[in-house]
């Protein structure tokens, strides 16, 4: 189901198309051949300044969620590890099951209402959910630095739904620029295709892929939380 298709752009660049992952197959077996490793980066929860929500809310029933700009300028990233500790979760899998249950993305067979209730009991009103469908703004700056770490100066992006694609200059691109591009499906790669990252729908994670086989070291240097993909890891890692 996953295919690498490329398109020549001006200047001789090639565009890496979005990879439609089959949930029944392992992630590593679906990557383009030049990529050797992958990791699912966990989107951080967000903590806003005390009183922020009360100052914006017009009534008690209004659902408030900060914008990317508000999260970036005023928010603090909250790691899954802290949420696990606060809520008594045993693993990132349980947090993922709680999140996906909470947004109604599971069929009845797979719902874990017990975990969702526990998450919401310990989460609100202190923390906000991670970004669910597109790459978190908290990760964008780290991903931009990674893209340019091997002297790449350009990155390219592709959105299979809107058809938007093109090139950006890494040094002239901000985290918010990438967030503005990011739809429910987006892949971004450096011009040499040493690295690429891809948003995943209803997942609270971003897929990072690399030519380097030692992606665990890369994730650690980025100071990110992530699930390192092995030969058994599928996009439904939380159910394995």
N, C-alpha and C positions, 0 to 999 in steps of 0.2 A: 504493500500500500504506500510505502514511502519511496519517493523517487527524487533524485537530484536532477533538477532541470536548470539550465543556465541561459542567460540572455546577454548578448554583448551590448555593453553600453559605450558611450563616447569615451575615448581614451583607452580602449582595449580592456576595460574592466568586465568582469562577469558577475551576474547576479545570482546568488544562491536563493532558490525558491523555498517557500515554507514547506516544512516536512510534516505531512499528515500522518501522525503516529497511530499505528494500530495497537489498541490496548491489549490485544491478545499476544503480541509479540514483544520481545525484549527491546529496550531502547537501543542498545548498542548494535543490534542486528539491523536496525533501520536507518543508521546514519550513512551519509555519503562516505565512500571508501577512504577519502583522505583524512577523515576524522577518526581518532583512536579512542577517545574517552568522553565521558559525559557526566554531568552532575545536575541534580535538581536543586536549585537555590531556593531556600525557604524565604518567602517574603516576610519581613519583620512586621509585627504589630506596631501600632502608632500610639504614642502618648502625647496629648496636647497640653498646653499650659492650664493650670488650675483656673476654672471659671470660664474657659474658652467656649464650651458648648452652651452654657447658660446665657452668655452674652449674645449668642447668635440665634438661639431657639426662639421662635415666635409663640409657640404653644407647646404644651407637654406631650402632644402626640406627634410632633414634627420629627422626622428622622433626619439627623444631622450627620454628615460625614465631611471631613476636611478635604479641600482641594489639594492637588499635587503641590501647588505653590505654598499653601498653608502648611502642609506636612513638611516640606523641605525647609521652610524658613522658621517655623515655630515648633515643629514636632520633634520627638525623639524616637528613634527605633527601639523597639522592645523585642528581644530575641525570643524564639520559641522556648528556649531553655528556661527563661524566667517564667513564662506562662505555665510551662509544665510544673515548675516548682510551686507556683502559687496555687495551681488548681489540682495538684496531686495526680497529674498524668504520668503514665509510665514510659511513654515514648513519643517521638514526633508523629508516629502513625496515629496514635489516639487523638492528638491535636488536629491532625488533618481530617480524621473521621468526624470529629466534632464540628469543625468548620464547614465541611461539605454537607453534613446533615443540616446544619443551621441555615444554609442558603437554599435548601430544598433541591439539591442536585442529585440526591440518591433516590432510587426507587425504594419502596417500603422494605424490601428484603434486606437492604444494606444499611438502612438508617440506624444511627446510634444516638437515640434521643437522650439516653443517660449521659453520654459524653457531651452532647450539645448543651444540655441543661447545666452541667458542671462548668463548662467553659463560660457560659453567659453569666453564671452566678459569680464567678471570680473575675470576669473580665470587665464588665461595665460597672460603673461609669469611668473607670480609670483608663482602660485601653480601648482603642478602636481596632476592628478587624484589619488584617492585612489586605492589600489589593488582591482581588480574586482572579480577574481575567487577563490582566496585563502586567507587565513588569513593574515592580514597585519603584517609586521614585527614590527610595532609600538605596537601591542597588545601582542606579544609573551611573552615578559618578565613578563607582568602582569598576563598572563594566567598561566605561569609556577609557579609563586608565589602562585596563587590561588590553583593550583593542589596540592601543597605541604603544604597548610595551615592547613590541618587536619591530619598531620603527615604521609601522604603517601610519600613513597620513590621512587616508580616506577610509570611510566605512560605507557600506551600502545596505539598503533596507528594502524589504518587499512585504507588501500586505496582499494576501491572495484574495481577500474579500473585496476591497475597494479597488484593487489593481494599481495602487500607488507604489512606485518604487523609484529608487534613485540613489545618488551619491551625496555624502556629506563630508566636510572636512572635520577631522576629529578635534583639532584645536579650536575650531569655531563653533562647536556643538556643545550645548549645555544639557544637563539632566532633564530640564523642562522641555527642551527641544525634542528630545527623544520621547518623552511622555506624550507630547502633542501628536507625535506620529503614531504612537502605540494604540492599535485597535485590539480587538479580541484575538486576532492572529497577526503576528508580526515576527519576521526574522531579521536580525541585524548581524552583519559580519564585517571583519576588517578586509581591506583590499587584497590581502594575501591569503585570506581564509585560514589564518592560524586559529582564530576563535570565531564563534558565532553564538548568539543567544536568541532564544525564541520564547515568546509568551505562550502559555497554555491555558485554555479555557477552563473555568470552574476548578482551578487547581491550587491557587495560592502559591504557586511555584513558577520559576523560570528555568527553562532547560539551557544549560551552558554546555557547549561542545568544543573540543579542542583537538588539534593535531597531536599535541603532547599526550603521552600515555599517563603522566603523573598529575592528573587533574586534582587529586586530593590536596597536593601541595599548593596548587593555584588557588583553590577555594580558601585554604588557610591563610595565604598571603593577602587575599582580598578581605579577610576578616568577615567571612560570610558563614552562615549555617547552610548546610547542604546535605543531600543524600547522594553519595557517590554511587554511580551506576555500575553494577557488575553484570555478569552474563545472565543473571536472572531478573534484573530490575526492569519492570514495565512502567508505563505511565500511571498505572494503578498500583504504585508501590505501597500505598497505605493499606491495600487489601491483601497483600502477599504475606 
